[in-house]
Every structure is written in structure tokens, then in C-alpha cells.
């Protein structure tokens, strides 16, 4: 009831009590002025003191680190300076941390002093923190009225998507030979020794392992690493038209986590990786490329990019192409045109897929990896990745 909602607030029923006390004092007994005066003092002090207490406060917030990943523990430092001679009690830090409850409660700040508070913060979602301007609030002494003042942020915190360690890699087509980039999965004449095998017609005698040949009574040659340089394109669909949900388990956040894990795993094998997000291309082979990619993913809005979705197929990459998207985008592409060549696709099922739209598995060719839900993505993606790499 909008007419009685104000009675739930302490000021509402205290005002009613004061009005009743004044009525009793005027028409029945003058002693009723005592509770009326107490109520007036309570209302005045409870409404004015929070505002007076915060007038002399200057607060600034900083982070112990500038970058971290989801789930990491980072220390928050809050410096408060009180220019007034009276102390301030019952302070709390609210806003900016994606939390409904106050992030920290501060007992007391003495008058004419400067104090520093610190606490641990564990972000469970990527982004730029604080997400909204933080502020200090207090309702001391009675909690009748809450006053607040803003906190200046000295530096921002970049929370990157959490990555998982991937075992194995898919077969990548070599684009050109290279003596700087070596592969442990392909035998050649460069790098470290991978193992031994029996002699074959055409093998060089320089590769004969004479000790093993004498032990096995037949020629045994050594196999070394092969020099190879592959070029892989990882496309990330960050369009708001392709994703559903909000919070840490949204399809966008899981798409970014999966894409970041793939880029990191392939980049660790000294492969030339180009990450394409919309119209932006980030080359991981350049100095600091992986760091720039993680920072870029952290700054993507929670709702995604408002522009068009990343094309599922474009120019040919000799090493291969991996697309991270959802079944919503895949169904739009299947309805509009038929793909002649389907790259390696990692598809995450959205929450409402399957009722009014055909399944991503039946509307077009099955994707390379299909994650049935965001709830199972943390365990399903590494398992499917490992199985796909073994099949390839």
C-alpha cells in the first residue's frame, strides 16, 4: 500500500507518536510534552548527525594490484581523513563491488586524524572495478536517516577472465618452416630429441643412434623436433545479440573464459595467434600480446558490444580458425545462409534455446565443441577439448 509504506520507516511511526503525544499534551495532560520533546530530539539528532558527521570526511580508494583474475584475492586500501574535531562512528563502504551488502564496515574515525583501512576482496566476475562510484554511508546514531559521501578512486582494478589449463592441442596445419618455433608433436631435424625409431630407407646415417643399434642388433635412428610456424585465428563473438543472462554465469562471460583459455594454450606453443573481436584484431605474438588481450576482455561491457556479431567465417587462415560463440548466433547464420566450410566452433547453449528455435545440432552441421549449459562449462569444456584433441 503506497499510502502506508512510509509507516515502515522509523521516521514515519516516530512522527505519528510525536503527533499523538502533542495531542495528549494539548487536550489531556501536560506531562505528555515530555515524550513529545524526546521524540523531537530523537528525530532531529538522528536526521542531522549523519549529515554533520560526514561533512569533514575525505576518502580515497586504491588497490594493492592493478590486475587480477576472477577468484583471485586482492587487497583494497581505503584512506579516510577527518578534518572535523568530532569523531564519526558506524561507517560502511557501499557500491562499486557488485555486492548488495556493504563491502566493509568501519567502526570509528577519530576527529582531526587520517586513518587507513584494508580488507581482502575476491571478485567473482570480470570487469573494471569499481563498476559504479563507491561511497561511504552512515546512519549513526539511531539509523533513522542515512547520509553518504563519495569516495575518490585513485586507480582502477582490471579483473580478467579466469582461464583453465588445457591438456593437448588440436592439429594445426603448418604454414611455413621456422627454426625458431619448434613442435613436440611433429618429427623433424631440429631441436631436442623426441625419441628413437627403427631405421627407414632414406634416413641419414648422421641420425643413427649407435648405442641403441648395438643393443637391439639393428639400426636405430633418433627423431628430433620439427620447425614449424602456424597461424591460428580465434574469433570471439561478443555481440549482445548472441548472449543471454547476466552475472558471472552469463553466456558472454563463459565465452570469454573459454576463448581466453584457448588463446593462452595455443600461444604457449609458440604459435602465431590472432584474436578477432568485432573489428579489433589483437596479435598475441607481439610483445605483451596476451596481456593486451586479457585487458581487452576485462573491459568488454557486461551486456556485450552493441554492434553486429563477429562473422563466423571470413578469410582463410593456414593454421586454422576457432570460433567461440553461442547457439543463438549459430541459428541466425544457419537461417540466413548455408556455410560451405565450417571452422572449429566452440558453441555454448543459451538458456532459452530449443523451444521456439531448432537445435544447433539439427539446424546445421554439428559444432566442434558443444557446451550444453553454462552450469557445466567448467567441467564439460576441458573434457570435450581433451577428447577433440585426441580424435584430431
C-alpha positions as CSV (number, residue, x, y, z in Angstrom):
1,X,0.0,0.0,0.0
2,X,1.7,3.2,-1.2
3,X,-0.3,5.2,1.3
4,X,1.0,3.2,4.3
5,X,4.5,2.4,3.1
6,X,6.1,5.4,4.8
7,X,5.0,3.9,8.2
8,X,7.6,1.1,7.8
9,X,10.4,3.7,8.2
10,X,11.3,4.7,11.7
11,X,10.7,8.4,10.9
12,X,7.1,7.5,9.9
13,X,6.0,5.9,13.1
14,X,8.0,8.3,15.3
15,X,6.2,11.2,13.6
16,X,2.9,9.5,14.4
17,X,4.0,9.0,18.0
18,X,5.0,12.7,18.3
19,X,1.7,13.8,16.9
20,X,-0.2,11.6,19.4
21,X,1.9,13.0,22.3
22,X,1.3,16.6,21.2
23,X,-2.5,15.9,21.0
24,X,-2.4,14.3,24.5
25,X,-0.4,17.3,25.9
26,X,-2.8,19.8,24.4
27,X,-6.1,18.2,25.5
28,X,-5.5,15.8,28.3
29,X,-2.2,16.1,30.3
30,X,0.7,18.5,30.0
31,X,3.1,15.7,31.1
32,X,2.7,14.4,27.5
33,X,5.1,17.1,26.4
34,X,8.0,15.1,27.8
35,X,7.7,12.2,25.4
36,X,6.9,14.7,22.6
37,X,10.2,16.5,23.4
38,X,12.1,13.2,23.5
39,X,10.7,12.3,20.1
40,X,11.6,15.7,18.6
41,X,15.1,15.4,19.9
42,X,15.5,11.9,18.6
43,X,14.2,12.9,15.1
44,X,16.4,16.0,14.9
45,X,19.6,14.3,16.2
46,X,19.0,11.1,14.1
47,X,18.5,13.1,10.9
48,X,21.1,15.8,11.3
49,X,24.0,14.0,12.9
50,X,24.8,11.6,9.9
51,X,24.9,14.6,7.6
52,X,27.1,16.6,10.1
53,X,29.4,13.7,10.7
54,X,30.3,13.2,7.0
55,X,30.9,16.9,6.2
56,X,34.6,16.8,7.1
57,X,35.5,13.4,5.6
58,X,37.7,12.9,2.5
59,X,38.1,9.3,1.3
60,X,40.2,7.7,-1.4
61,X,40.3,4.1,-2.5
62,X,43.2,2.1,-4.1
63,X,44.1,-1.4,-4.9
64,X,47.3,-3.3,-4.0
65,X,47.4,-4.7,-7.6
66,X,46.2,-3.3,-10.9
67,X,45.3,-6.6,-12.5
68,X,44.0,-9.9,-11.3
69,X,41.8,-12.8,-12.4
70,X,38.4,-14.0,-11.4
71,X,38.6,-15.7,-8.0
72,X,41.9,-14.1,-7.0
73,X,42.3,-12.3,-3.7
74,X,43.3,-8.7,-3.9
75,X,43.7,-6.2,-1.1
76,X,41.6,-3.0,-1.0
77,X,43.0,0.1,0.8
78,X,40.7,2.9,2.0
79,X,42.3,6.1,3.3
80,X,40.0,8.5,5.3
81,X,40.8,11.9,6.5
82,X,38.6,13.6,9.1
83,X,39.0,17.4,9.1
84,X,36.5,18.0,11.8
85,X,37.2,17.7,15.6
86,X,34.4,15.3,16.3
87,X,34.7,11.5,15.6
88,X,32.5,9.6,13.2
89,X,31.0,6.2,14.0
90,X,29.2,3.4,12.1
91,X,30.7,3.9,8.6
92,X,30.2,1.4,5.8
93,X,31.6,1.2,2.2
94,X,28.8,0.6,-0.4
95,X,28.7,0.4,-4.1
96,X,31.3,-0.5,-6.8
97,X,31.9,-4.1,-5.8
98,X,28.9,-5.9,-7.4
99,X,27.6,-6.7,-3.9
100,X,24.2,-6.0,-2.4
101,X,25.5,-5.8,1.2
102,X,28.1,-3.2,2.3
103,X,31.7,-4.2,1.3
104,X,33.2,-3.1,4.6
105,X,32.1,-1.8,7.9
106,X,34.3,0.7,9.8
107,X,33.8,1.2,13.5
108,X,35.2,4.7,14.1
109,X,37.2,7.5,12.6
110,X,38.7,9.9,15.2
111,X,38.5,13.6,14.8
112,X,41.3,15.5,13.1
113,X,43.0,12.3,12.0
114,X,43.9,10.3,9.0
115,X,43.4,6.5,9.1
116,X,43.8,3.7,6.6
117,X,41.6,0.6,6.4
118,X,42.3,-2.5,4.3
119,X,40.4,-5.7,3.5
120,X,40.5,-8.6,1.1
121,X,38.2,-8.6,-2.0
122,X,37.6,-11.6,-4.1
123,X,35.9,-10.7,-7.5
124,X,33.8,-13.5,-9.0
125,X,33.2,-11.7,-12.3
126,X,35.4,-10.0,-14.8
127,X,35.3,-6.2,-15.4
128,X,36.7,-2.9,-14.4
129,X,36.3,-2.2,-10.6
130,X,34.7,-0.3,-9.1
131,X,31.8,-0.8,-11.5
132,X,29.9,2.1,-10.0
133,X,31.2,5.0,-7.9
134,X,31.7,3.8,-4.3
135,X,30.6,5.9,-1.4
136,X,30.7,6.0,2.4
137,X,27.4,6.0,4.3
138,X,26.4,6.2,8.0
139,X,23.2,6.2,9.9
140,X,24.7,6.8,13.3
141,X,23.3,7.1,16.0
142,X,19.8,5.8,15.5
143,X,19.7,4.7,11.9
144,X,16.7,7.0,11.2
145,X,18.4,8.6,8.2
146,X,21.4,7.6,6.1
147,X,23.9,10.1,4.8
148,X,26.6,9.4,2.3
149,X,29.7,10.9,0.7
150,X,31.6,9.8,-2.4
151,X,35.0,8.1,-2.5
152,X,37.6,9.1,-4.9
153,X,39.2,6.2,-6.8
154,X,43.0,6.6,-7.3
155,X,43.3,3.6,-9.8
156,X,41.0,1.0,-11.3
157,X,41.3,-2.7,-11.0
158,X,41.1,-4.9,-14.1
159,X,39.6,-8.3,-13.4
160,X,40.5,-10.7,-16.2
161,X,38.5,-13.8,-17.2
162,X,39.6,-16.9,-15.4
163,X,41.4,-19.4,-17.6
164,X,41.7,-23.2,-17.3
165,X,44.7,-25.3,-18.2
166,X,44.1,-27.3,-21.3
167,X,45.7,-30.6,-22.0
168,X,46.6,-31.2,-25.6
169,X,46.2,-29.2,-28.7
170,X,44.4,-29.8,-32.0
171,X,46.3,-30.5,-35.1
172,X,47.5,-27.2,-36.7
173,X,48.5,-27.0,-40.4
174,X,51.9,-25.6,-40.7
175,X,52.1,-22.6,-42.9
176,X,55.9,-22.3,-43.2
177,X,59.0,-23.8,-41.7
178,X,60.8,-22.0,-39.0
179,X,63.9,-22.7,-37.0
180,X,62.7,-20.5,-34.0
181,X,59.4,-22.2,-33.4
182,X,59.6,-25.9,-32.7
183,X,56.8,-28.5,-32.3
184,X,56.8,-31.5,-29.9
185,X,54.1,-33.2,-31.9
186,X,55.9,-33.4,-35.3
187,X,59.2,-35.1,-36.0
188,X,61.9,-33.2,-37.9
189,X,65.6,-32.4,-37.9
190,X,65.7,-29.5,-35.4
191,X,65.5,-29.0,-31.7
192,X,65.6,-31.6,-28.9
193,X,65.5,-35.4,-29.3
194,X,61.9,-36.7,-29.1
195,X,62.7,-40.4,-29.2
196,X,64.1,-43.2,-31.3
197,X,62.7,-45.5,-34.0
198,X,63.8,-48.1,-36.5
199,X,65.9,-47.1,-39.5
200,X,63.9,-46.5,-42.7
201,X,65.1,-46.3,-46.2
202,X,66.3,-42.8,-46.9
203,X,67.2,-41.8,-43.3
204,X,70.6,-40.1,-42.9
205,X,73.3,-42.0,-41.3
206,X,74.0,-39.0,-39.1
207,X,70.8,-39.7,-37.2
208,X,71.8,-43.3,-36.3
209,X,71.9,-43.9,-32.6
210,X,74.8,-46.4,-32.5
211,X,74.5,-47.4,-28.8
212,X,70.8,-48.4,-29.3
213,X,71.6,-50.0,-32.6
214,X,74.2,-52.2,-31.0
215,X,71.8,-53.1,-28.2
216,X,68.9,-54.1,-30.5
217,X,71.1,-55.5,-33.3
218,X,69.5,-53.3,-35.9
219,X,69.8,-49.7,-37.0
220,X,68.0,-47.2,-34.7
221,X,67.7,-43.5,-35.6
222,X,66.8,-40.5,-33.4
223,X,63.8,-38.2,-34.0
224,X,64.0,-34.5,-33.3
225,X,61.6,-31.7,-33.1
226,X,60.3,-30.1,-36.3
227,X,60.5,-26.4,-37.0
228,X,57.0,-25.1,-37.7
229,X,55.2,-21.9,-37.6
230,X,51.4,-22.0,-37.7
231,X,48.9,-19.1,-37.8
232,X,45.6,-19.5,-35.9
233,X,42.7,-17.1,-35.7
234,X,40.5,-17.2,-32.6
235,X,37.2,-15.3,-33.2
236,X,35.2,-14.2,-30.2
237,X,31.5,-13.4,-30.6
238,X,30.9,-10.6,-28.0
239,X,27.8,-9.2,-29.5
240,X,24.8,-8.6,-27.2
241,X,22.5,-10.2,-29.7
242,X,24.2,-13.5,-29.3
243,X,24.2,-13.8,-25.5
244,X,21.8,-14.2,-22.7
245,X,22.0,-13.9,-18.9
246,X,23.8,-11.6,-16.5
247,X,26.3,-12.1,-13.8
248,X,29.3,-14.5,-13.6
249,X,27.4,-17.4,-15.3
250,X,26.2,-15.4,-18.3
251,X,27.0,-16.9,-21.8
252,X,29.2,-13.9,-22.6
253,X,31.4,-14.4,-19.5
254,X,31.8,-18.1,-20.3
255,X,32.5,-17.4,-23.9
256,X,35.3,-15.1,-22.9
257,X,36.7,-17.5,-20.4
258,X,36.8,-20.3,-23.0
259,X,38.3,-18.1,-25.6
260,X,41.0,-16.8,-23.2
261,X,41.9,-20.4,-22.3
262,X,42.2,-21.4,-25.9
263,X,44.4,-18.4,-26.8
264,X,46.6,-18.9,-23.8
265,X,47.1,-22.7,-24.6
266,X,47.9,-22.1,-28.2
267,X,50.1,-19.1,-27.6
268,X,52.2,-21.2,-25.1
269,X,53.1,-23.5,-28.0
270,X,54.7,-20.5,-29.8
271,X,52.0,-20.4,-32.4
272,X,51.1,-17.1,-34.2
273,X,47.6,-16.3,-32.8
274,X,45.3,-13.6,-34.0
275,X,42.4,-12.9,-31.7
276,X,39.5,-11.1,-33.6
277,X,36.7,-9.4,-31.6
278,X,34.4,-7.5,-33.8
279,X,36.6,-5.1,-35.8
280,X,39.5,-5.3,-33.5
281,X,42.4,-7.7,-34.0
282,X,44.9,-8.5,-31.3
283,X,48.1,-10.3,-32.2
284,X,49.4,-12.4,-29.3
285,X,52.8,-13.0,-31.0
286,X,53.8,-9.4,-30.4
287,X,55.4,-8.3,-27.1
288,X,52.7,-8.2,-24.4
289,X,50.0,-9.5,-26.7
290,X,48.5,-11.9,-24.2
291,X,48.4,-9.1,-21.6
292,X,46.6,-6.8,-24.0
293,X,44.1,-9.4,-24.9
294,X,43.2,-10.1,-21.2
295,X,42.9,-6.4,-20.6
296,X,40.6,-6.0,-23.6
297,X,38.4,-8.9,-22.5
298,X,38.2,-7.4,-19.0
299,X,36.9,-4.1,-20.4
300,X,34.1,-5.6,-22.6
301,X,30.8,-4.4,-21.2
302,X,28.7,-6.8,-19.2
303,X,26.0,-6.8,-21.8
304,X,28.4,-7.2,-24.7
305,X,29.1,-5.0,-27.7
306,X,26.2,-3.2,-29.2
307,X,27.5,-3.6,-32.8
308,X,27.0,-6.6,-35.1
309,X,28.1,-10.0,-34.2
310,X,31.5,-11.3,-35.3
311,X,31.3,-13.2,-38.6
312,X,31.6,-16.9,-38.1
313,X,33.7,-17.4,-41.2
314,X,35.9,-14.9,-43.1
315,X,39.4,-15.0,-44.6
316,X,41.3,-18.3,-44.6
317,X,44.0,-18.9,-42.0
318,X,46.5,-21.5,-42.9
319,X,46.9,-22.8,-39.4
320,X,43.2,-23.0,-38.7
321,X,40.3,-21.0,-37.3
322,X,38.5,-21.4,-34.0
323,X,35.2,-19.5,-33.3
324,X,33.7,-19.1,-29.8
325,X,30.0,-18.2,-30.0
326,X,26.6,-19.4,-28.8
327,X,23.8,-21.3,-30.4
328,X,21.7,-18.1,-30.9
329,X,24.3,-16.7,-33.3
330,X,24.7,-20.0,-35.0
331,X,21.0,-20.4,-35.7
332,X,20.9,-16.9,-37.2
333,X,23.7,-17.8,-39.6
334,X,22.1,-21.2,-40.5
335,X,18.7,-19.5,-41.2
336,X,20.3,-16.8,-43.4
337,X,22.7,-18.8,-45.5
338,X,24.4,-22.2,-45.7
339,X,28.1,-22.4,-44.8
340,X,30.3,-24.2,-47.3
341,X,33.2,-24.5,-44.8
342,X,32.6,-24.8,-41.1
343,X,35.6,-23.9,-38.9
344,X,36.2,-25.3,-35.5
345,X,33.4,-23.9,-33.4
346,X,33.0,-23.8,-29.7
347,X,29.3,-23.3,-29.1
348,X,27.6,-22.6,-25.7
349,X,23.9,-23.3,-25.4
350,X,21.9,-20.3,-24.3
351,X,19.2,-20.7,-21.6
352,X,16.1,-20.4,-23.9
353,X,17.4,-22.4,-26.9
354,X,15.3,-25.3,-28.1
355,X,11.7,-24.1,-27.6
356,X,11.0,-21.8,-30.5
357,X,14.2,-22.3,-32.5
358,X,15.7,-25.5,-33.9
359,X,18.5,-27.1,-32.1
360,X,22.0,-26.0,-33.1
361,X,22.8,-29.7,-33.7
362,X,19.9,-30.2,-36.1
363,X,19.7,-26.9,-37.9
364,X,23.2,-27.2,-39.3
365,X,26.4,-29.2,-39.0
366,X,27.4,-30.2,-35.5
367,X,29.9,-27.9,-33.9
368,X,33.4,-28.9,-33.0
369,X,32.7,-28.5,-29.3
370,X,29.2,-28.0,-27.8
371,X,28.7,-26.9,-24.2
372,X,25.2,-27.8,-23.2
373,X,24.9,-25.2,-20.4
374,X,26.9,-22.6,-18.6
375,X,26.5,-24.5,-15.3
376,X,28.5,-27.4,-16.7
377,X,31.0,-25.3,-18.7
378,X,33.8,-25.5,-16.1
379,X,34.0,-29.4,-16.3
380,X,32.5,-30.0,-19.8
381,X,34.8,-27.7,-21.8
382,X,38.2,-29.2,-20.6
383,X,36.8,-32.8,-21.1
384,X,35.5,-32.1,-24.6
385,X,38.7,-30.2,-25.5
386,X,40.9,-33.2,-24.5
387,X,38.6,-35.6,-26.4
388,X,38.7,-33.5,-29.5
389,X,42.4,-33.2,-29.5
390,X,42.8,-36.9,-29.2
391,X,40.4,-37.5,-32.1
392,X,42.1,-34.9,-34.3
